[in-house]
Amino acid sequence: MSSSSSSASSSSSSEDGNGNGHGARRGGGDFEGPSLTRRRGNNEIWPGPFVEDLVVKVAIDASRSIGRLAAAGAIANVFQVCSTWQAVSRSDPLWHRLTSVIWGRTHRMHTTWHEEYVYRHQTSQNFRLGRSVHVTLHFDPTGVDIPDGLTCRCLTLSDTHLACGFADGTVRLFDLATRLHVATFHPQQGDRFGRFSRAVSGIIITDPRIIFATLDGDIYVTIIEGQHQARRAHIGNIVDDGSLVDFTGCGRWWVGLYAGVPGRAIHIWNGNTEELVYVNTTLTDRESLRGWHMLTELTEAIGRVRVTSQESAVACTSNKYMVLDLRNPAFPLHDRESARGFIVNSLDTNNEAFIIVDNRGRAIVRRADTLEELCRFNTRLGNLMGCMNLGYALLCAAGVIRVWGIEHGQYLYSFGENIGAVNAMAGDDRHVAAASSNSTIHLWDFGAQ
């Protein structure tokens, strides 16, 4: 492997030997893939595309059998076969493929795809070892016109920004590079159906747009560098739909979870046309009364909805979860109840899977499309808030965030900071953000230095 590639493989070898002590390794050494160290007399005439396909296959096999961090070492073994195969390591299209299949990245933040792969590998290793920088984010709290208006109800991360939605309807935007508060967006004034009817239910960031929704069902669209008065793209109908208790989505789809009116729990919009394309499901029918109470008082979470990169949505209440194909939502992929019940605030998704914790503290990670169980572990925690990324689950209880690896379900460590009661939490493959009940916004950065 070239010298720049060796940095990923050497760090991976150390991590796989020490950090992945979970019995998944096969044999006595690092993952070696197929028997490639036996040199072949005619290997120099093997075409580059064949070698690239082989590299990708070896990386996928290592990732699935051991973990994503093992892929770099397996790739390095392939490149060591001969100089011709090592030359393939300089193919940026190959690193594009590898970054996509191993780290789920389809656009890069660095100059080359090889640099992107190494960065994602090192950042994931930082997550495993607990290496991060913790800061608190500051903003001007003036101008709040209702009691508890500074309660942060939701957080959303992108590659470049953190958006925080508050109970008074404002969305405050922070730049992750400078960690400064750069903008505040406001909903339009209108009739209020209760003290918290304008509270932010959820936020989507699809650069350069920010889309956010309020409890009364209004949906707003604004531009990150644009005017602070957001444009209302959808006018809520709280009488017919109930309260919009959670809101999420991606570039193509917006998804709202409602409670208050039977049979209208899930709303789906086409994010490109802003057209409502689906309304149905009885997921929150049992929570109808609590949905109305959210308009006037701060209550516990009624339900949650999250999306995957596979155009599916996972939604839950305290007794049931369901998985929808956003392209064909009329026929749910999965619909399951639990006698134990679920901790609503534990639900989260990554590109392909979701985590949910039952009321006895048992966490299960499943693939969203098939419900295949990827791992399970006992948190031994009660009331908690959670989030996840490609490799790790982060669960906060009693002010302490604990981390599990989701490839094999092993407990790793807890954060050193006790941040008190938490109202909202979000994480991606580099950052973790949490909002404390005292309106403090915490940010941890695991980015490779």
N, C-alpha and C positions, 0 to 999 in steps of 0.2 A: 504494500500500500504506500502511496506517496507520503512524504513527511507530514503534510497537512492532514492527511487522513489518519495518521498514526495517533494523533492527539485524541481522536474519538475512540479508537480501538484500545489504547492503553488505559484510558480512564474507565472504559467499559470492563476491561479484564479485572481491574482492581475491584470495581463495584460488584461484578457478578460473583467474585470469589468471596466477598465479605458481606455485602449488603443483602444478597439473595439467599440467605441461609434458610431456605424453606424446603429443601429436599427435592427441588424440581430439576436439579442438574443431573445429567446423565454421564456416568463414567467419572473419571477422576479429574478431568481438566475442563477448560472452557469449551463452549460449544464449538465443534469442529466442522459441522456440516457434513457433506459427503466426503469420501476419501479423496481429497484433492491434492494432498501433498505428494502423492506418487506422480512424478513427472511423466508425461507422455511424449513419445518421440515426435509425434506429429501435431502437438498442441498449438504450435505457432500458426498453423493454417486454419484453426478454428475461427470462424467469423466473430467480429465484435458483438453483433446483436445476440448471438448464442450465449456468449459469456455474460452479457448484461442480463439476459433472462435468467441465467443460472445464479448470478449474484442476487437478483431480486428474490428468487425462490429460496435461496439459503437464508437471506435476511428474514423473510416471512416465517420460515420454519423455526429459526432461532427465537424470533419474537413470540411466537405462539407457544413454544415448548418451555421457554425459560423466562422471557420478558423482553420488552423493547430495548432495554439497555444492552442485552446480549447480542443484538443484531450487529453492532459495530465490530466486535471481535470476530464474528462469523464472516463478515464481509472481508476483513483483513486477511483471513486465512485463504480466501479465494484468490485475492490479489497476489499472494505470495507464491503461487504456483510457478509463474515464469514472468519474464519481462514483458511479454506480449499481453498477458492478462493484467499485469500491473498497470500497463498503459491505459486500460479500460477505466481505471480509477480516475482518470482525468476527464471523463465524459460528464459534462454538466447535465445533459438530459438524463443520464443514469441516476445522478443524485436527486434530480427532480422526482423521478419515479420512487426512489427510496424514501425521500422525505414525505411523499404522499402516502405510501403504504405503511410506513412505520409510525410517522408522527402526525398524519392526517392533515398536512399543510398543503394547500393548493396555490398559495401565493407567498412569496418570500419577502423577508424584511432585510435581507443582507444582499451583498453584491452577487454572490453565486449560490447555486443550490447546495454545493458542497459545504460552504460556510453556514448555510441555513441548517443543514443536517447536523453538523458538529454543534452548533448553538443549541438546537433542540435536545440533543443528547446530553450535553453538559447541564442544561437547565433542569431536565428530568432527574439527573443525578443529584443536583442540588436539592430538589424536592425530597429525594430519598434520604439524603443525609441531614436535612434540616438546615441548610445554609441559605439564609435570607437576610434582607435588610428590612427592618420594621420602622415605619414612620406613621405619624398622625397627620391628617390633612386638615387644613384650616380654611375657613370661609367666613364671610360676613353674615352674622345671624339676624341682622336687623330686618325690619319690614314684614315680620310674620304677624298675621292678623287674627289668628285663632290660637287658643290654648293647645298645647301639645303639637303645634304646627311644625316644630323642628324635629319631630319624630321621623326618622328615616325608615321608610316602609319597604324599599327595594333597592338593589344595586345591580348594575350591569357593567361588565368589562368588555372592552375591545382591545385590539393590539396597541392602541394609542391613547385611549381615554377610559375613565371611570365615570359613570353617570349614577347619581344618587337621587331617588325620588322621595319626596317628603309629604307629610300629612296635609300640608297647606296647599298642595298642588304644584309646587315648584320642583324643577329638576336642576340640580347643580352638577356642572361638568368639570372634571379635573383632567389636566394633561398628565399622563403617566411619566413622561420624560422629565418634566420640571416639577411634578407633584404640586402644581399650583391650580387654584380655582380659576377657570378661564371664562366661564359663562354661566348664566342662570336663565332658564326658560320658564315661561309662565303660561298657564292655560287662560282661556278667555273667561271673562266674568259672565256669570249667568245665574239662573235660579239654583238655589241650594235645597236639597232634600234632606239635609242633615249637616251637622258640623263637619263631618269628614267626607262629604259627597265628592269633593274635589281632590281627595287624597290620591296620590299616584299609586296605581295598581301594578304597573310593570313598564319596563323600558326595553326597546330594541335599538341597537346601534348597528347601522349598515352604512358605513362611511360613503358619502358625507352626511347622511341623514340620521336623525334621531326621531324615533317614533315612541310616544308614550301615551298611556291611557289612564283615566281617572275612574274612581269608584262608581261614579254616576254613568259610566259607559261612553263618555267622550273619548275620542282618539285624536291625538295631535301629531303633526309632522313639522319638523323644523330642520334647518341646516346648521351643522356644527359651527360654521363661520358666519351664520346669518343673523337675522333679527331675533331678539329675545322673546318676542310675542309669537307663539307658535300658531300655525295654521290648523284649524279644526277640520280634520278629514272625515270624521264620522260623528254624528250627533247621537248621543246615547238616548235610549228609551227605557228609563228605569222602571216604568210601570209595567211594560210588557216583557222586559228581559230580566229584571232584578239587578242586583249589584254586580259590577265587574270586579271580582275578587282577585283575579290574577291575569296577567297579560304577558305574552312572550312571542317569539317568532324569529324569523330570519329575513333575508332579502325578499324571498318569494312569498312567504306566508306570514300572516299575523294570526295569533290564536288567543282567544279570550275565554276565561272560565267564569261563569256567572252562577249566582245563587240567589234565589228569591221567587222564581217562577218555574214550576215543574216543566220538564221536557225541553228546557232551553239552556242547558248547562254549557255547551260548547258552541262558540261562534268562530268561524274561520273566514278570513278575508284574503283575497289575492293582493299581495303586497305591492305588485306593480301597478294594478289598476285601481286599488283601494276599494274594490267591490266585495261586498259580503257574499260568500259562495256557499256557506253551510251553517245551519242552526239545528241542533238536535242533542240528544242524549239526556238521560235521567240521572247522571252521576251525582249531582248536588241536590236532588229532590228532598232528601232527608234534612238538608241544611238550609231550607228555604227561610225559616224564621231567623236564623242566625245571620243570613245574608242581609236582611233588612236592618238588623241591629248594628251591622258594621257602619252604617251611615251616621250613627249618632254616638258610638262609643268605640274605644279601642278594644278589640276582641282577639282571641286566639285565631290562628289561621284556620279557615274553613276548607280550603283546597289549594292545590298547586298544579301548575301545568308547565312543562318544559318541552323543548324540541330537540331533535337530533339532526345531524347533517344528512341523514338518510330520508329526510322529508317525512318524518313521523313525529307524533306528539305523545307524551306520556302525561296523564293527569291523574290526580288522586284526591280522595277525601280521607277521613279518619277510618273508614271501613272498606274502601274499595279503590282499585286503580284500573285504568284502561289505557290501551295503546291504540292510536289511530294512524292510519295512512293518510297523510294530508292531501294526497292526490285522489283518494277515494274514501272519504271519511264515513260514508253511509254504512260501511261494513267494518266495524272495529276489528283490529287484528287480535286483540286480547281484551278480556273483561273479567276481572277476578275480585272476589270478596275475601275478607280475612276475619276469622273468628277472634283473632288476637287484636285486630285493629292496627292502624298505622300511625306513626308520627308524621304529620303532614309536612312539617318543615324539614324533614330529612330527604325528601324527594329531590333528585337532581339527575341530569343527563350529561354524557359527553357525546362524542361523535356517533357512537353506535350502541351505547348501553345506558342503563339507569340504575340508581341505587335507591332503596327504600328501607326504612327501619321500622320494625313492628313495636308494639307497646311493651314488649318484654326485652327490648334492646337488641334483637337479632337483626343484623343487616344482611341483605342479599343484593348482589349485583347481577343483573341479567342483561342479555342482549335484547334490544328493543324489538327486533323483527321476529325472533323465534322464541323468546323467553328462556333461551338456554341459560342455565345458571353458570356464571363465571367464577363466583366465589361467594362465601358467606363467612361472617364472623360475629362474635358476641361483643357488643360495645360496652355492656354493663352500665349503660347510661340511661337516664330517664328522659326528661324533657330536653330536647336538643335541636340545634339548627345545623344544617349540613350543606355541603357542595362537593363537587367532584371534578376531576379533569381526566385526561387519558389514562393516567397511571395511579392516581391516588384519590382516596376519599378523606375529606376533612370534616369532622363533626365537633361542634362546640357545645359544651355543657358546663354550667356553673362558671362561665367565663374563660374556660380553658379549651383550646382547639387541639384535638388529637388527630393523628394522621395514620391511615392504614394504606398499605399497598393493595390495589384491587386486582392485580394479576394473580395473586395467591392468597389474599386475605390476611396478611400478617400485619400486626401492630408494629409501627415504626417508632414514633416519638410523639411528644406533645410540645406545642409552642411554649416559649418561656414567659410570654406575657399573659397576665390574667386581665381580661378586658371587661369583666362584669357581664351583666345581662345583655343579650344580643337581640336586636330587632331584625337584622337582615345580614345576609352573607352571600358572597359570590366568589368563584374561583375559575381560573383558566390554567393553561399550561405554564404560565409565568408568574401570575399575581394571585394573591388572595386578599379580599377586602371584607371588612366586617364593620357594621354600625352598632355601636353600643347604645344602651338606653339613655345615656347622658348626652346624646347627639355627637359623640366623637366618632370620626371615621378613621378606621385603622387600615393600613395597607402594608402587605408583605411582598417584597420583590425577590424572587428566586432566580432572576435572570443571570445567565452566565456572564462573568466579567472577563 
